[in-house]
Amino acid sequence: MVVQGITGKEGAFHAAPCKEYGTKVVGGVTPGQGRYHARGLRRVEHRWRRRCRRKAPIAPLIFVPPPAAADAIMEAAAAACRWSICITEGIPVTDMVRARHFVNGTKSRLIGPNCPGVITPGQAKIGIMPGHIHKAGAVGVVSRSGTLTYEVVGQLTARGIGQSSCVGIGGDPVNGTSLHGRADAVQRRSRPPARS
């Protein structure tokens, strides 16, 4: 995992629990902040290109303020990340329309924005989900609401039902991934059939 915006308050606060849960945090990206981070996390780079030269990230976790978050999403997709997770809430809709269009033209997949992240219980956590309420098992959970995700997981765990992975896709009007899959695939399916 690479954290975009790791030097900010939220990025620094949530990166440490991800690392403690078992996620391999390889560093961060913050423009103008190319230095080692004080919390013991690895190198912080100015740009994605420099970060990718050192180690190819599997998943960026995006904690960038709303005005710059769409650019951060597109930067991660341009760096050929297979998927990225954007926690940021309140990205302007016009910015997200542009970012989603860009991401759909790549091989990258976006989870979020305004989402709690992804967790595979007992293995890795990328986001802000509380790890202690999860239990490893066979039931997958996908939800638009972060709070309801925690509620469902808490009740499943209380009944002894474990989860394989839990994904919060986010509740903003324009998301990268819907409950049906990639946003571009949903748009294709939603078009009426052509008349013959």
Residue pairs with C-beta under 8 A, 6 or more apart in sequence:
1 18
1 23
1 24
1 25
1 26
1 57
1 58
1 59
1 60
1 61
1 124
1 126
2 25
2 26
2 27
2 28
2 29
2 51
2 57
2 59
2 60
2 61
3 11
3 15
3 25
3 27
3 28
3 29
3 41
3 60
3 61
3 63
4 11
4 28
4 29
4 30
4 60
4 61
4 62
4 63
4 64
4 72
4 75
4 76
5 11
5 28
5 29
5 30
5 62
5 63
5 64
5 65
5 72
6 12
6 15
6 27
6 28
6 29
6 30
6 37
6 41
6 44
6 63
7 28
7 30
7 33
7 37
7 44
8 30
8 63
8 64
8 65
10 63
10 87
11 28
11 30
11 61
11 63
12 37
12 39
14 61
14 63
14 87
14 127
14 128
15 25
15 28
15 39
15 41
15 61
16 39
16 41
17 125
17 131
18 25
18 61
18 124
18 125
18 126
18 127
19 25
19 41
21 119
21 124
21 125
21 131
22 122
22 123
22 124
22 125
23 124
23 125
23 126
24 124
25 41
25 42
26 42
26 54
26 55
26 57
27 41
27 42
27 43
27 44
27 45
27 51
27 54
27 55
28 37
28 41
28 42
28 43
28 44
28 45
29 44
29 45
29 46
29 47
29 48
29 51
29 60
29 75
30 44
30 45
30 46
31 46
31 47
32 46
33 44
33 46
34 44
34 45
34 46
34 50
35 44
36 42
36 43
36 44
37 43
37 44
43 54
45 51
45 54
47 75
48 75
48 76
48 78
48 79
49 79
51 57
51 79
52 79
52 80
57 79
57 81
58 81
58 82
59 81
59 82
59 83
59 84
59 85
59 118
59 126
60 76
60 79
60 81
60 84
60 85
61 84
61 85
61 87
61 117
61 126
61 127
62 69
62 72
62 73
62 76
62 84
62 85
62 86
62 87
62 88
62 112
62 113
63 87
63 88
64 71
64 72
64 88
65 88
66 88
66 89
66 90
66 91
66 92
67 92
67 95
69 86
69 88
69 91
69 95
69 113
70 91
70 92
70 95
70 96
70 98
70 99
71 99
72 86
73 84
73 86
73 99
73 102
73 103
73 110
73 113
73 176
74 98
74 99
74 102
74 103
76 84
76 108
77 84
77 102
77 103
77 106
77 108
77 110
78 102
78 106
80 106
80 107
80 108
81 108
82 107
82 108
82 109
83 108
83 109
83 110
83 111
84 108
84 109
84 110
84 111
85 110
85 111
85 112
85 115
85 117
85 118
85 126
85 127
86 110
86 111
86 112
86 113
86 114
86 115
86 170
86 176
87 112
87 113
87 114
87 115
87 116
87 117
87 127
87 128
88 112
88 113
88 114
89 113
89 114
89 172
90 114
90 172
91 99
91 113
91 114
91 172
93 173
93 174
96 113
96 172
96 173
96 174
97 174
99 110
100 110
100 174
100 175
100 176
100 183
103 109
103 110
103 176
104 182
104 183
104 184
109 176
109 177
109 182
110 175
110 176
110 177
111 117
111 118
111 167
111 168
111 169
111 170
111 176
111 177
112 168
112 169
112 170
112 172
112 175
112 176
113 170
113 172
113 175
113 176
114 170
114 171
114 172
115 127
115 146
115 168
115 169
115 170
115 171
115 175
116 127
116 128
116 129
116 146
116 149
116 150
116 168
117 125
117 126
117 127
117 128
117 129
117 168
118 125
118 126
118 127
118 129
118 165
118 166
118 167
118 168
119 125
119 126
119 127
119 129
119 131
119 134
119 165
119 166
120 164
120 165
121 131
121 134
121 135
121 136
121 137
121 162
121 163
121 164
121 165
121 166
122 134
122 136
123 136
125 131
127 168
128 146
129 146
129 149
129 150
129 153
129 166
129 168
130 150
133 150
133 153
133 154
133 157
134 153
134 157
134 163
134 166
135 156
135 157
135 160
135 161
135 162
135 163
136 162
136 163
136 164
137 156
137 161
137 162
137 163
137 164
138 162
138 164
139 156
139 161
139 162
139 163
139 164
140 163
140 164
140 165
140 166
140 167
141 149
141 152
141 153
141 156
141 163
141 165
141 166
141 167
142 166
142 167
142 169
142 179
143 149
143 152
143 166
143 167
143 168
143 169
144 168
144 169
144 170
144 171
144 175
144 179
145 168
145 171
146 168
146 171
149 166
149 168
153 163
153 166
156 162
156 163
157 163
169 175
169 176
169 177
169 178
169 179
170 176
175 183
176 182
176 183
177 183
178 186
180 186
180 189
